[in-house]
Amino acid sequence: MILAVLIAAVTIAALVAIRLARRMTRAVHEIGTAAKAISLGDTDQHVIVRGSDEFGDMARDFDSMVEYLRSKVILAGKIAEGELEIDIIPCSERDALGHSLAVMTASLRRLVAENESLLIASREEANTDALTSLPNRRSLINDLDAKMTRADGHQFMLGVFDLDGFKLYNDMFGHAAGDALLVRLADRLQNALKGAGTAYRLGGDEFCVIAPIEGNDGSATARRAASALSEKGEAFTIGCSYGVANIPREANTTSTALHVADQRMYEHKNGRASASRQSADVLLRVLTERDPDLGLHISDVAQLATMTAEAMGLEKHEVKRVQLAAELHDVGKLAIPDSILNKPGPLDDEEWEFMRRHTLIGERIVIAAPSIEHTADLVRSSHERYDGTGYPDQLAGPDIPLGASILSVCDAFDAMTSARVYSDSTSVADALTEIRRCSGTQFHPEVATTFCTLIEDPEFTPRPPPPGELTLA
């Protein structure tokens, strides 16, 4: 009987142990399977809770862990999609993952803000002139396009302004001084338009203005802007040519408006050039009346200098300046007495000293006429020598303005091939030989080579003066 009871008890204990082992094995297997799936990135896992014993507690704790991970994965997904304004609250001080997500989100917010600031700054930079801080050409086009599109019936003016004398200023004082001048003029232009328009720099020495038209055609605003873009000093004068287009009366597209204003600006500039032609012609007429031979010499030198400047590839406006300077290079001889100018024999030291002053006198004469003063530096330096032994400043090499070096060669050639009261003429071949011999000492080597090549060209023929210009022969 006792043995039977013992056997029954052992049997029951064995069955209970087997059942418990099966439950534990099933729970561990389910948790292991779920954990493996999570390790592969699948957080959509759930362990069935059976009972309220320790195995049930373990399953519930595992489910809580899975839910925690799932919630953080969802948050990470939202962050990845750009939702950075969500609040991430860690579950506790020891919630390392929650704290990391919170820090990462804050860092991303900061980076986004910095990128937005950089983008705004980049857009502003793309629409702003780096030197003057005025809006640039891109900004002008955008503003014009916007105004054209709006078409609200209000009229406004577009003014295009081009500085006169700026290249000479750059040549005389250097590019750093030229940049400083542009900054000063831009500041004045802004102040002149305060509350009445917007100023732009298109590049180089060109500016632009957009301003409303109220009771006038915009000419008063244009004159005020042109005045702001002008400056005068002891040795320079910066002026301004400009053209104005009335919008929408005269143009209903951005390109048309710019074209109209540009055309009028160039008409204005050409009118100023005409004034320089008139001033030069008056001086040349006086020279010719005093000495017809000198008038012929000036005309020949001007033609040679123009062709040489073109052959050297100078820009069109610089060729014109060289041509005008060539016509004016001897204007200082108006102050030289006839007894010296026409002396049949060699000049003595005192007379040479007097003669050498004619370049300085010529410089003062042309500076006195604003329309031709941009030639003053070429007139002054027309008798400098490449080796630094010329006059009046003993300039050497590249310090001599290129236009003055061209004048020097052309003047010497014409002097050698023309009969004078104090000397006979030489042949063209001999004159070219002399120019080559003096290349690098008296004459700029490149200018001498270009000039000789030009004269020796079988097709070379001195051209007549352009229509409308004074012929002094």
Summary of the structure (lengths in Angstrom):
residues: 473
radius of gyration: 44.1
end to end distance: 158.8
largest distance: 168.4
contacts: 1386
relative contact order: 0.06
helix: 61%
strand: 9%
